[in-house]
Amino acid sequence: MPQDSTYHRYGTLSSSTRTRNKYLSPQLPSHGSPLCQALHQFTRLLLGITKNSDPPPSSPNPAQLAQFHSGWRSNTFDDDKKLISEIATRIATTNSASPPHCGKKKSLNLSHRNCFLEHLKTIKFPHDCFNWHEACSSAWNEALTNLILKHWNHAYVNGSFLAYPLDPGAAGDPLTITALIHQWFDGRRDVLLQEQRNPGSAQKKSQMIQRSRWRKTLSEHRTETLKRMKVDEKFHGIFEDPLCNSDTEKQEDGTLVKVKLPWRSTVATSLAARIDRLTIQRKKEENKRSFGPSQLLETPLVSAILVSPPAHKKFQDPGKKISMTSSFL
């Protein structure tokens, strides 16, 4: 599919999320940066999205859109700053019990969500979510982005993100935070639109990404273990290619099982299992502690059932390269 070669065309923003991200990536923190992690988790908290994989709340209905376009007006920055502070103080003094904490680091208080909802109610903003049917530049989505920015500023100033090593320059810059919210929105919207066109695609993509991560983890762990063994250097990279490592699938009961690679020899498969056991031993010695059943990917895989998949693309049999290492089995 042809892509726009530029971010702007005829004075308008490109409709391609990939093109926009490519243009903005040198100017914004990376997706995996502490700032993006904190902002994404904070945005999900305000919108009531518990898990990253959960579907977002619905778009505003026609009546709510009509109400917004007919008469809603935003407060000034200073007015909203004072109002948010008053609401947050009232919620903190009213609730005797401490609200639960959310986010990956369990440092974001659920009171932020309560403050956000109370603020929207006070200023009569009709709905507490984006309009997924329109672009981030629409009037509704710009207004909601601005409200999220104001709550981010309040939370940031009051130390809600101390658990994240944020760049203070970027975290306090409204233009950067706004652009990152737009990026998050675009990604979510793309997933929703793809799901509408092809139901089930989001789950398939999530599973594919998870299996890819498992293969990469196995590849890195096995390669590191081989490098620390007293074997010829030419054997260190036999599992370096993630595709030389079995796919891993999660069953309904949570059990992880290996998908047998039909092109891989019995010797290579046995060697992989042996290296997994050595990896567990290496990790225990390095960390000077034991690991639970689910803390190391290799632990459940050691005793997992081998299941044969549909026909896979054939690759060179690595068993030929490692036949000399059978003495380590």
WODAJO-V561694 format. One record per residue. N is the residue number from 1. SS is DSSP state (h for helix, s for strand, l for the rest). PHI is phi in whole degrees, -180 to 180 (NA if undefined). NEAR is the number of other ideal C-beta (glycine too) atoms within 10 Angstrom. Layout:
n/ss/phi/near
N/SS/PHI/NEAR
N/SS/PHI/NEAR
This chain:
n/ss/phi/near
1/l/NA/3
2/l/-66/5
3/l/-114/9
4/l/-63/16
5/l/-84/8
6/l/-130/8
7/l/-70/14
8/s/-108/12
9/s/-138/12
10/l/56/4
11/l/80/5
12/s/-116/8
13/s/-70/16
14/l/-63/17
15/l/-83/10
16/l/-91/17
17/h/-61/16
18/h/-62/12
19/h/-66/18
20/h/-63/20
21/h/-64/15
22/h/-62/14
23/h/-70/16
24/h/-87/14
25/h/-56/12
26/h/-68/6
27/h/-99/9
28/l/-121/17
29/l/-59/19
30/l/-68/8
31/l/-58/14
32/l/-92/7
33/l/-69/17
34/h/-56/17
35/h/-64/21
36/h/-66/18
37/h/-59/18
38/h/-64/25
39/h/-67/27
40/h/-63/21
41/h/-67/20
42/h/-67/26
43/h/-63/20
44/h/-62/21
45/h/-63/21
46/h/-63/24
47/h/-87/17
48/l/80/14
49/l/-95/18
50/l/-71/9
51/l/-115/7
52/l/-61/11
53/l/-84/10
54/l/-71/10
55/l/-68/12
56/l/-74/17
57/l/-61/14
58/l/-71/10
59/l/-70/17
60/l/-63/23
61/l/-82/11
62/h/-56/7
63/h/-66/10
64/h/-68/16
65/h/-65/19
66/h/-63/12
67/h/-61/16
68/h/-65/19
69/h/-75/11
70/h/-86/7
71/h/-160/8
72/l/-74/15
73/l/-131/7
74/l/-76/14
75/l/-74/16
76/l/-69/8
77/h/-58/13
78/h/-66/8
79/h/-64/11
80/h/-69/21
81/h/-60/15
82/h/-68/12
83/h/-65/17
84/h/-62/22
85/h/-62/14
86/h/-66/14
87/h/-65/20
88/h/-62/22
89/h/-65/11
90/h/-63/12
91/h/-65/16
92/h/-66/13
93/h/-82/8
94/h/-79/8
95/l/-85/12
96/l/-76/5
97/l/-85/5
98/l/-73/10
99/l/-62/14
100/l/-66/10
101/s/-100/14
102/s/-127/18
103/l/88/19
104/l/-60/13
105/l/-93/15
106/l/53/10
107/l/-117/16
108/s/-96/24
109/s/-80/21
110/l/-62/14
111/h/-63/19
112/h/-63/21
113/h/-65/20
114/h/-63/16
115/h/-66/24
116/h/-63/25
117/h/-64/15
118/h/-66/17
119/h/-64/23
120/h/-60/16
121/h/-66/11
122/h/-67/14
123/l/-90/15
124/l/61/11
125/l/-79/20
126/l/-69/16
127/l/-153/19
128/l/-100/18
129/l/-152/17
130/l/-70/25
131/l/-96/22
132/l/-72/18
133/l/-84/14
134/l/-124/15
135/l/-73/14
136/l/-65/22
137/l/-86/11
138/l/-67/14
139/h/-60/13
140/h/-61/22
141/h/-68/22
142/h/-65/15
143/h/-64/15
144/h/-68/25
145/h/-59/21
146/h/-65/15
147/h/-69/21
148/h/-62/21
149/h/-59/19
150/h/-64/20
151/h/-73/22
152/h/-62/25
153/h/-60/18
154/h/-63/21
155/h/-65/23
156/h/-65/19
157/h/-63/11
158/l/-93/11
159/l/78/9
160/l/-75/20
161/l/-117/23
162/l/-65/11
163/l/-74/16
164/l/-107/21
165/l/-77/10
166/l/-80/19
167/l/-76/13
168/h/-61/9
169/h/-65/8
170/h/-75/18
171/h/-65/19
172/l/-101/14
173/l/-98/13
174/h/-58/13
175/h/-66/11
176/h/-67/18
177/h/-64/21
178/h/-62/17
179/h/-63/18
180/h/-70/24
181/h/-64/23
182/h/-62/20
183/h/-61/21
184/h/-62/20
185/h/-61/22
186/h/-60/17
187/h/-63/14
188/h/-63/20
189/h/-65/20
190/h/-60/13
191/h/-64/18
192/h/-63/16
193/h/-66/12
194/h/-64/13
195/h/-67/15
196/h/-66/10
197/h/-74/8
198/l/-138/10
199/l/-54/9
200/l/92/8
201/h/-67/13
202/h/-64/15
203/h/-66/11
204/h/-63/10
205/h/-65/13
206/h/-62/13
207/h/-65/12
208/h/-64/11
209/h/-65/10
210/h/-64/13
211/h/-65/17
212/h/-63/13
213/h/-66/13
214/h/-62/20
215/h/-61/19
216/h/-63/12
217/h/-64/16
218/h/-60/25
219/h/-60/18
220/h/-66/15
221/h/-66/22
222/h/-67/23
223/h/-63/18
224/h/-64/15
225/h/-64/22
226/h/-62/23
227/h/-65/12
228/h/-90/13
229/l/-85/14
230/l/-86/5
231/l/-120/16
232/l/-58/9
233/h/-59/8
234/h/-68/10
235/h/-95/18
236/l/-63/17
237/l/-103/14
238/l/-67/21
239/l/-113/25
240/l/-65/13
241/l/-75/13
242/h/-54/16
243/h/-73/13
244/h/-88/22
245/l/-115/23
246/l/-58/24
247/s/-64/19
248/s/-120/20
249/s/-123/17
250/s/-102/14
251/l/-81/11
252/l/-62/5
253/l/-85/5
254/l/91/8
255/l/-69/12
256/s/-95/18
257/s/-127/17
258/s/-82/22
259/s/-97/17
260/s/-65/16
261/l/-89/23
262/l/-65/11
263/l/-89/16
264/l/-94/20
265/l/-70/16
266/h/-63/8
267/h/-62/17
268/h/-65/23
269/h/-64/17
270/h/-65/14
271/h/-64/25
272/h/-59/23
273/h/-64/19
274/h/-65/16
275/h/-65/25
276/h/-61/22
277/h/-66/13
278/h/-67/18
279/h/-65/23
280/h/-60/20
281/h/-63/11
282/h/-63/16
283/h/-64/19
284/h/-63/13
285/h/-70/9
286/h/-66/9
287/h/-94/9
288/l/54/6
289/l/-161/9
290/l/-91/9
291/l/-120/13
292/l/-71/7
293/l/-58/8
294/l/-111/10
295/l/-83/11
296/l/-118/18
297/h/-59/17
298/h/-69/23
299/h/-61/19
300/h/-70/18
301/h/-74/19
302/h/-60/14
303/l/-105/10
304/l/-72/20
305/l/-82/10
306/s/-86/12
307/s/-123/13
308/s/-88/10
309/l/-91/12
310/l/-62/6
311/l/-58/8
312/l/-102/15
313/l/-63/6
314/l/-84/9
315/l/-124/12
316/l/-62/10
317/l/-70/14
318/l/-70/22
319/h/-59/19
320/h/-66/10
321/h/-78/16
322/h/-116/21
323/h/-59/12
324/h/-74/11
325/h/-96/20
326/h/-62/13
327/h/-68/6
328/h/-89/16
329/l/-78/10
